[in-house]
Amino acid sequence: MGFYIRKAFSFGPVRLNLSRSGLGASFGVKGARIGVGPRGTYIHAGRAGFYYRQTLISPGPSHEAIQPVQPPQTSTATGLQQVSSSAAVAIADSSPDRLLQELNRVTKRTDVFGAAIAVGAVLLIRAILAPVDSWIFGAFVISVALVATLARHCDVTNGTLLLRYSLSPESSDKFTQLQSAFNRFAACHRIWHVDASGRTYDWKRNAGVQTLTERSVATATLSIPPRVDCNIGVPTLGANGTTLYFFPDRLLVRDGSGFGAVTYHDLHSGAGPVRFVESDPVPRDGVMVDTTWQYVAKHGGPDRRFTNNRQLPVMSYGNFVLGSDSGLKQLFQCSVPDTAVELCKAIGAMGQRSDTESVDVSFATPKEKDSSVQSTSLWLAILVMVVAIIVLPIPPEWRDATAKPAAQPIQKSPELERLETNLYSYLRTKKFQSAVVSASGTRLTLIIADQNQKHARQCGLNPLNKDLLLAKVLPPNSEFDLCRAGIRTVGVVMNERSPGEITLNCTAPRERRSRGTSDTAKRTAVTVPPAASHD
């Protein structure tokens, strides 16, 4: 164990601490102090063996941190700051012209052809299913074809911008160099867009880096903006909802708000290599320059407190930054640093024009009045087709499928109707003035209201008692009559509540009737005297 020194000098509430780590100072009273020293800014409080210490600002690591190149205007706060541009419509060069307005117009325009095809298809299907004459169906086919053709012509004429560039030899050479540099940049195995970046003080748990970066995959191709017909291939960078088009005369920026433009003279670009700790799969054309650990100790080695501490590669990537005073701010990363530097030089050369260089731009724009008249007429024609769909008669099979079957009246036998009438009259004589009798199928329902509990209990209504119900509510021998009418169960609803139902015994009466008939026949056979004989 080595020797060390520690000495404190107090000046009232201020205390100076001298130790092997360096000079520190603290301010406060006994039990509550705020200190600043080699280990950062901290607070310390506590008495009688119970203490609390919290570091407010940690010092940076003693070794050289591995970190990417700082993006423009990065925050010094702990959280990540989003790296994004202003809205594209707010990004404009010093001389916004008709070209930018036409680009925004054709981009935001709603095509008529898609609506015409959809409504026309529905109209023809309805005409096939509905009982219409053949000449009406033929008129529908001709109308739909005519409207669709005119809609397609209107979309192509008014919804497509014809853009033509004419370059001088010097300007053509510069743009060709830009395309070549961009092709080499696009050939990188990995291209990212830096969405957010910010400082972190928890470098031990972040592979020793002081800057955290949030990335998304970017695309790099030679293309043109949608609804634009151009005679040249334009280098295009797209990521995170924003697309950059490198035209010969300016940079066009497109996002959800529309198009913006920045001239190359007002465009700021920068590029350079950067050391990046890669936690994702390593690109095949990337160069690994070092290794580090996911959890780093103070001396730069692995932190032994973590069992799942993996080794991470340190890659050499290229940063490519684009910005302008009007609000553009984009940061890209590629797996080959030299391609980013070459692309940055080619973009810088585009902003340096001599007197012999010229870039002529021509584009075709239809007359606004004619365009609005055509679009309005087509939308009215589509509205007429919608009305025709509604007016067409409904097919018979649809009408039959949706129509509800009429309720068939229940046919009751005369004997059952006579039974209901007799029971109703009998119940009214038994002081059941509000009684209702309803027979349906093999069930008879007695609906009785305004009955007190005592009288209901005496009559066997609540709780339901079969013997009392047959003796005090229904007429004598009613079980036999109900069975003969086809009734098998009797249900009771009293005071809007149903205590249940009873089941009739429809077998015993028939057996008794059969036995009675046989006995009578026997007695008749016995009592009948023999016939007298006459000599």
Secondary structure, DSSP 8 states (H G I E B T S, - for coil): -----EEEEEETTEEEEEETTEEEEEEEETTEEEEEETTEEEEEEEETTEEEEEEEE----SS--------TT-B-SSS-EE-----GGG---SS--HHHHHHHHHHH---SHHHHHHHHHHHHHHHHHTT--HHHHHHHHHHHHHHHHHHHHHHHHHH-EEEEEEE-HHHHHHHHHHHHHHHHHHTSS-EEEEEEEEE-S-GGGTTT-SEEEEEEE-EEEEE--TTEEESS-EEEEEETTEEEEE-SSEEEEEETTEEEEEEGGGEEEEEEEEEEE--S---TT-EEEEEEESSB-TTSSB-TT-TT--EEEEEEEEEEEEEETTS-EEEEEES-HHHHHHHHHHHHHHT---TT--EEEEEE---HHHHHHHHHHHHHHHHHHHHHHHHS---HHHHHHHS----------HHHHHHHHHHHHHHHHTT-TT-EEEEETTEEEEEE-S--HHHHHHTTBTTB-HHHIIIIIS-TTHHHHHHHTT--EEEEEETTEEEEEEE---SHHHHHHHHHHHHHHHHHHHHS-------
